[in-house]
Amino acid sequence: APTGGGDWVEVYKDDFEIDQGLFMGTNKRFEPISFPDGNWSLRIKRTSQLKTSWIDIRDYSQLSFKFWMYATGMEVGDDFFFKVRFNGEQEFTTIDQWVSGTDFNNKEWLQRAMTIEVPAGKRKIQLQFKGDSDKGNDRVYIDQVL
């Protein structure tokens, strides 16, 4: 939401059909798992991460973040995190965590949504998905980021 009120404004949206968008690194974009159509999504496995470049948020007091996820090979108890960090911060702060067998099951598309409060004086944000599982076949696909 813009600082001072008003309607929500779209800051970033990607379905990863063209490229990785704002998410950095190599070997992060995979096919043929995609939602609801198309061929491409981003993937984390084991303890890997997906991290964006810095996003300008200077005019916002809150951010709404939504995405679709699809897991494969995740044993009960395996999990992954969504974290953020604002300009001037060294560490990422956990916004949410999802645990296999509790919050999701393998081979089903689920949408996740959250609201992020932007602290006063912060101008930029980085978003991060971080895996926390123990085997190479533990994978989470991310698509339709809004």
C-alpha positions as CSV (number, residue, x, y, z in Angstrom):
1,A,0.0,0.0,0.0
2,P,1.4,3.4,-0.8
3,T,2.6,5.5,2.1
4,G,-0.2,7.8,3.2
5,G,-2.9,5.4,2.1
6,G,-4.6,4.7,-1.3
7,D,-5.1,1.6,-3.4
8,W,-2.6,-1.3,-3.7
9,V,-0.2,-0.9,-6.6
10,E,1.6,-3.7,-8.4
11,V,5.3,-3.5,-7.7
12,Y,6.5,-6.8,-9.3
13,K,4.9,-9.7,-11.1
14,D,6.5,-12.6,-12.9
15,D,5.5,-16.0,-14.3
16,F,9.1,-16.9,-15.3
17,E,8.2,-17.8,-18.9
18,I,10.8,-15.4,-20.4
19,D,13.5,-15.5,-17.7
20,Q,14.2,-15.5,-14.0
21,G,13.0,-11.9,-13.5
22,L,14.5,-10.2,-10.5
23,F,15.7,-13.5,-9.0
24,M,19.5,-13.8,-9.3
25,G,21.8,-16.7,-9.9
26,T,22.0,-19.4,-12.6
27,N,20.3,-22.7,-13.0
28,K,17.2,-21.6,-11.1
29,R,14.6,-21.8,-13.9
30,F,13.1,-25.1,-14.8
31,E,10.4,-26.7,-17.0
32,P,7.9,-28.4,-17.3
33,I,6.3,-27.6,-13.9
34,S,4.3,-24.3,-14.2
35,F,1.0,-22.9,-12.9
36,P,-1.6,-22.4,-14.2
37,D,-0.2,-22.5,-17.7
38,G,3.1,-22.1,-19.5
39,N,6.2,-24.2,-19.0
40,W,8.6,-22.5,-16.6
41,S,9.0,-21.9,-12.9
42,L,11.8,-21.3,-10.4
43,R,13.1,-24.0,-8.1
44,I,14.9,-24.4,-4.8
45,K,16.2,-27.8,-3.6
46,R,17.8,-29.0,-0.4
47,T,19.3,-25.8,1.2
48,S,19.5,-23.6,-2.0
49,Q,18.0,-20.2,-2.2
50,L,16.2,-17.9,-4.6
51,K,17.0,-14.2,-3.9
52,T,16.0,-11.1,-5.8
53,S,18.0,-8.1,-6.6
54,W,17.0,-5.0,-4.6
55,I,13.5,-3.7,-5.3
56,D,12.6,0.0,-4.8
57,I,9.8,0.4,-2.2
58,R,10.4,3.9,-1.0
59,D,6.8,5.0,-1.5
60,Y,5.2,2.0,0.3
61,S,4.3,1.2,3.9
62,Q,3.1,-2.4,3.2
63,L,3.8,-5.0,0.6
64,S,1.4,-7.8,-0.4
65,F,3.3,-10.8,-1.6
66,K,1.7,-13.9,-3.3
67,F,3.1,-16.9,-5.1
68,W,2.2,-20.4,-6.1
69,M,4.3,-23.4,-4.9
70,Y,4.6,-27.1,-5.9
71,A,6.8,-29.6,-4.0
72,T,8.3,-32.9,-4.9
73,G,10.3,-35.3,-2.8
74,M,9.8,-33.4,0.4
75,E,9.6,-35.8,3.4
76,V,7.3,-35.0,6.3
77,G,9.1,-32.3,8.4
78,D,11.1,-30.9,5.5
79,D,10.5,-27.1,5.1
80,F,11.4,-23.9,3.3
81,F,11.3,-20.2,4.3
82,F,10.3,-16.9,2.8
83,K,12.6,-14.1,4.1
84,V,13.2,-10.4,3.5
85,R,15.8,-7.9,4.2
86,F,15.6,-4.1,3.9
87,N,18.4,-1.7,3.0
88,G,20.9,-1.3,5.8
89,E,20.3,-4.9,7.1
90,Q,22.9,-7.7,6.9
91,E,20.6,-10.6,7.7
92,F,17.4,-11.8,6.2
93,T,14.3,-11.9,8.5
94,T,11.9,-14.9,8.3
95,I,8.4,-13.8,7.3
96,D,6.9,-17.3,6.9
97,Q,7.9,-21.0,7.0
98,W,6.1,-24.0,5.4
99,V,6.5,-27.6,6.6
100,S,5.8,-30.7,4.5
101,G,3.0,-32.8,5.9
102,T,1.6,-29.8,7.9
103,D,1.4,-26.8,5.5
104,F,1.7,-28.6,2.2
105,N,1.9,-32.0,0.5
106,N,3.9,-33.1,-2.5
107,K,2.5,-32.8,-6.0
108,E,-0.2,-30.1,-5.3
109,W,-0.2,-26.5,-6.3
110,L,-0.9,-24.1,-3.4
111,Q,-1.1,-20.3,-3.3
112,R,0.6,-18.5,-0.4
113,A,0.0,-14.9,0.5
114,M,1.4,-12.5,3.1
115,T,1.6,-8.8,4.0
116,I,5.0,-7.3,4.8
117,E,5.2,-4.2,6.9
118,V,7.8,-1.7,5.6
119,P,9.7,0.0,8.5
120,A,9.9,3.8,8.4
121,G,12.9,5.0,6.4
122,K,13.4,1.8,4.4
123,R,13.8,2.3,0.6
124,K,14.7,-1.1,-0.8
125,I,13.9,-4.8,-0.1
126,Q,15.3,-8.1,-1.2
127,L,13.1,-11.3,-1.2
128,Q,14.5,-14.7,-0.5
129,F,13.1,-18.3,-0.7
130,K,15.4,-20.6,1.3
131,G,15.2,-24.4,1.3
132,D,15.8,-26.4,4.6
133,S,15.7,-30.0,3.7
134,D,18.3,-32.9,3.6
135,K,18.1,-34.7,0.2
136,G,18.9,-33.7,-3.4
137,N,15.4,-34.8,-4.5
138,D,13.7,-32.3,-2.1
139,R,12.4,-29.6,-4.5
140,V,10.0,-26.7,-4.3
141,Y,8.9,-24.9,-7.5
142,I,7.8,-21.2,-7.3
143,D,5.6,-19.6,-9.9
144,Q,3.2,-16.7,-10.5
145,V,4.9,-14.3,-8.1
146,L,2.8,-11.1,-7.4
